[in-house]
């Protein structure tokens, strides 16, 4: 068997888009012949990723795993929802999400995975299914003393919105707390808040919104002396749009998320949350 040089492997990968380990194997099987290696990769269905490089991988799926004091959310992108709802794609995503929960989210692409690396696995899956694929957003929560929950909204047989949420100041074994945590995760998926509370909204964002509201109010012909009060009222509406605790609960519009959390006790809080939707930044 001919000795395979790293430079040849890199060149073959650049020209075919196949994974590093597949390129090395192809050169070994072809005794170092570059053209024969390219043919080998094509025959194995492992070439062609380079041709897909210019395409947009703005579809895909999201998986969520919650296991005790650890939760993980992983997004895997591809080109079409048809591929995203297929068994090979979903099984890979499910296994990868479980691994992130168990092993952490540091250098995910370089992690060992099913006999190779995560990066190589995605490249091989891309070659097999014929679409550009890439790892999207990866989020992992670990909470020694909080309550973690998650939610995955399914559309067209694949997860399109994923949420992780952490509550503090509650007993993670309490049935009511578990119910509220899950309700909040569902609410976040639907209402898409950006911050936990109004105090978390950057001051620059608030001032920018205030300026817009002042201009709008003047355009409406409101008296100058009434502007501050009117703008403050409109600003409260802005906070209800972006701040979770200010929002009305999707299952009961008469109750805010803040009130829902307060029902768990004076020390109950929403510590953090993450919401990821396919196709959105």
Secondary structure in CASP SS format (residue, H / E / C, confidence):
PFRMAT SS
TARGET T0000
AUTHOR 0000-0000-0000
METHOD secondary structure of the structure
MODEL  1
X C 1.00
X C 1.00
X C 1.00
X C 1.00
X C 1.00
X H 1.00
X H 1.00
X H 1.00
X H 1.00
X H 1.00
X H 1.00
X H 1.00
X H 1.00
X H 1.00
X H 1.00
X H 1.00
X C 1.00
X C 1.00
X C 1.00
X H 1.00
X H 1.00
X H 1.00
X H 1.00
X H 1.00
X H 1.00
X H 1.00
X H 1.00
X H 1.00
X H 1.00
X C 1.00
X C 1.00
X C 1.00
X C 1.00
X H 1.00
X H 1.00
X H 1.00
X H 1.00
X H 1.00
X H 1.00
X H 1.00
X H 1.00
X H 1.00
X H 1.00
X C 1.00
X C 1.00
X C 1.00
X C 1.00
X C 1.00
X C 1.00
X C 1.00
X C 1.00
X C 1.00
X C 1.00
X C 1.00
X C 1.00
X C 1.00
X C 1.00
X C 1.00
X E 1.00
X E 1.00
X E 1.00
X E 1.00
X E 1.00
X E 1.00
X E 1.00
X E 1.00
X E 1.00
X C 1.00
X C 1.00
X E 1.00
X E 1.00
X E 1.00
X E 1.00
X E 1.00
X E 1.00
X E 1.00
X E 1.00
X E 1.00
X C 1.00
X C 1.00
X H 1.00
X H 1.00
X H 1.00
X H 1.00
X C 1.00
X C 1.00
X H 1.00
X H 1.00
X H 1.00
X H 1.00
X H 1.00
X H 1.00
X H 1.00
X H 1.00
X H 1.00
X H 1.00
X H 1.00
X H 1.00
X H 1.00
X H 1.00
X H 1.00
X H 1.00
X H 1.00
X C 1.00
X C 1.00
X C 1.00
X C 1.00
X H 1.00
X H 1.00
X H 1.00
X C 1.00
X E 1.00
X E 1.00
X C 1.00
X C 1.00
X E 1.00
X E 1.00
X H 1.00
X H 1.00
X H 1.00
X H 1.00
X H 1.00
X H 1.00
X H 1.00
X H 1.00
X H 1.00
X H 1.00
X H 1.00
X H 1.00
X C 1.00
X C 1.00
X C 1.00
X C 1.00
X E 1.00
X E 1.00
X E 1.00
X E 1.00
X E 1.00
X E 1.00
X E 1.00
X E 1.00
X E 1.00
X C 1.00
X C 1.00
X C 1.00
X C 1.00
X E 1.00
X E 1.00
X E 1.00
X E 1.00
X E 1.00
X E 1.00
X E 1.00
X E 1.00
X E 1.00
X C 1.00
X C 1.00
X E 1.00
X E 1.00
X E 1.00
X E 1.00
X E 1.00
X E 1.00
X E 1.00
X E 1.00
X E 1.00
X E 1.00
X E 1.00
X C 1.00
X C 1.00
X C 1.00
X C 1.00
X C 1.00
X C 1.00
X H 1.00
X H 1.00
X H 1.00
X H 1.00
X H 1.00
X H 1.00
X H 1.00
X H 1.00
X H 1.00
X H 1.00
X H 1.00
X H 1.00
X H 1.00
X H 1.00
X H 1.00
X H 1.00
X H 1.00
X C 1.00
X C 1.00
X C 1.00
X E 1.00
X C 1.00
X C 1.00
X H 1.00
X H 1.00
X H 1.00
X C 1.00
X C 1.00
X H 1.00
X H 1.00
X H 1.00
X H 1.00
X H 1.00
X H 1.00
X H 1.00
X H 1.00
X H 1.00
X H 1.00
X H 1.00
X H 1.00
X H 1.00
X H 1.00
X H 1.00
X H 1.00
X H 1.00
X C 1.00
X C 1.00
X C 1.00
X C 1.00
X H 1.00
X H 1.00
X H 1.00
X H 1.00
X H 1.00
X H 1.00
X H 1.00
X H 1.00
X H 1.00
X H 1.00
X H 1.00
X H 1.00
X H 1.00
X H 1.00
X H 1.00
X H 1.00
X H 1.00
X H 1.00
X H 1.00
X E 1.00
X H 1.00
X H 1.00
X H 1.00
X C 1.00
X E 1.00
X E 1.00
X C 1.00
X C 1.00
X E 1.00
X E 1.00
X E 1.00
X E 1.00
X E 1.00
X H 1.00
X H 1.00
X H 1.00
X H 1.00
X H 1.00
X H 1.00
X C 1.00
X C 1.00
X C 1.00
X C 1.00
X C 1.00
X C 1.00
X E 1.00
X E 1.00
X E 1.00
X E 1.00
X E 1.00
X E 1.00
X E 1.00
X E 1.00
X E 1.00
X C 1.00
X C 1.00
X C 1.00
X C 1.00
END
